[in-house]
Amino acid sequence: MDLCDKTKLLQDCLGAFKDNMKGFNVVEDIIRKGLKGEVFGPETIGHQICLHLKKINREAKLLQAALDGKATHQEKRHLIYDLGIRGRAPLSVADYISRYDAGDTSVRIVWRTRDATPCIKVRTWMSDIRGMEGTGEAVVDEEMGFYTVAPAENVIFLSGTRECPKLELVVFHGIGEGSELTADLYKWLNAVIDYACWARRDVRPYHEGNLTQIGMNLGPRHARVLGWAKSFVKNLSNKDMKIHDTDAIGAVSIFWSILSAYAPTEVTDAMVKYVEEEELPHLATQNVGPGTGFRLCLGDKDYMFPTCSRAPPEAYISCGYSAPVHRDASYCPWAASWIVNRNVDNVDDSADKSAGSSFVDVGLRVAVRAASASLVIWNPNNAHGTTRSYGAENSGIAITFSSKVCDVYRTLTSMGKVPFLSGTCYGGDEILGLVESGSGAGATETDE
C-alpha cells in the first residue's frame, strides 16, 4: 500500500468521526503524537500521513462548524483581537502616567481634588444644559466648576500626588469600534438590551427609562429572597426565557472580558480579589445555572467561548435610564458601565445632542458626555448619578457589587447554607432579619 492509499484509508477513518466530536479528539491525539515522533519516526510514511491528516482534520472541523452555525476558532480570534481583548497588555495607573508623560495623549491624565462634601445633595436631579433645569435641579457645567469629558475623550482622573496617586474615575471611548465583526457584536448587544428592557422588570419604575437586573439579588423590598433574579414580566415560554438568559449572560460576560483588558489593573485586581475572597459565584440565572463559558450571536453564527470565565454575579441592563444623585454601598471600590449604543433621534435638532444622560461624579465635579462604545469606571460609594436625558437614550450594561447582597450571602454561608449551588433560595423572615429596613433590591440605591 503506497502513501496515497494509506492517506485515503485514513481519510475514510476520519470521515467516520465527523459526526462525533469525541472522534475528533481521538484523531487530534493521533496527529499530535504522530507529529511529535511518539508514534512514527521523523521522515517516515506515518509522519507524512499525520501531516496530511492535520490538514484534513482542520478542513473537516471548519466544514462542521459552518454546518452547525458556529464560528470557527479563527473567527473567534478575529473578534477578540478586534475588540482589543487579545494583544492588549493591561496597564497600571503608573503605566498610564508614564505613557502620558512621554507624550502619549491617547489617554489623558487629569488631576482633580475631590470635594470633602459633595456640592449636590443626594436625590437631586441634574442637568447638563443650562436653562433647561427644572425647579430644584442642579446644573453640572463649567460655570459650576465641572470638568466635561467630551464624547471622544479618554481620561483617567487622579487625586493625591504623583508619588502617591489615587485613582478616582476612568473614561474610555471607542471600545472595539472599526470592524465589521464588532459592528455585528454591537448590533446584537443592542438587541439583547432592548429585549431585556421589554421582557424584564423595571427595578426603578419612578426614574427615567428602564433599568433591569440579572444575576444575584435580594428580590423586591416587600418579598426578600436571596437567589438568582426572577425578573421576567412577560409571559414567555421556558425555552424563550432560557434563550434570553443565555444572551444576557453572554452580553455581560463579554463586557467583563473587555473590562479586564481595558481597565487599569488596580480596578480589575480589586474586583477579582473581592469575588474570590467572598467566594461569590459567577453570573447565572434561574434558567441557566452556574458554570463557565458563554455565547455570543453575530449574524447567523454563534460564537462559543466554553472555557472563558463569566462575569461576576450582579449586573444591570438599561435603556434610556437616568438617576438622581445617589450612593451605592459596596465593599468593592469599583463598578463599571458600558454604553453599547446612544440614540439621539428624539433629541431636538436645536439642542446639543452630546448632552443628556451624562454620567456625573458629583464629588469630583466631572460630567461625562455619553457616546456609543464607551466605558466608565467609578467608585460606587461616592455620590454620583446621571443628568436628565432630554430624549437621549443610552443602552448599556453595568457590573456592580452590592454590600447588602454580600452581607446576606456571607451570613448564610457562615451558617453552612450555600446559596445557588443547590438551586435553593432563602427568603422570608430569614432574609428580612439580615437586611436593614428600607434597603433596595440591589446596587442602585437612592438612599444615602
WOTACOR-V336932 format. One line per field, one symbol per residue. ss: DSSP state (a for helix, b for strand, c for the rest). A space follows every 50 residues. Layout:
ss: ???
This chain:
ss: ccaaaaaaaaaaaaaaacccaaaaaaaaaaaaaaacccccccccaaaaaa aaaaaaaaaaaaaaaaaacbccaaaaaaaaaaacccccccccaaaaaaaa accccccbbbbccccccccccccccbbccccccccccbbccaaaccbbbc ccccbbbbbbccccbbbbbbbbcccccccaaaaaaaaaaaaaaaaaaaab cccccccbbbbbbbbbbcccccccbbbbcccbcccccaaaaaaaaaaaaa aaaaaaaaaaaaccaaaaaaaaaaaaaccccbcccccccccccbbbbbcc bbbbbccccccbcbbbbbbbbbcccbccccccccbbbbbbbbbccccccc ccccccccbbbccccbbbcccccbbbbbcccccbbbbcccccbbbbbbbc ccaaaaaaaaaaaacccccccccccbbcaaaacccccccccccccccc
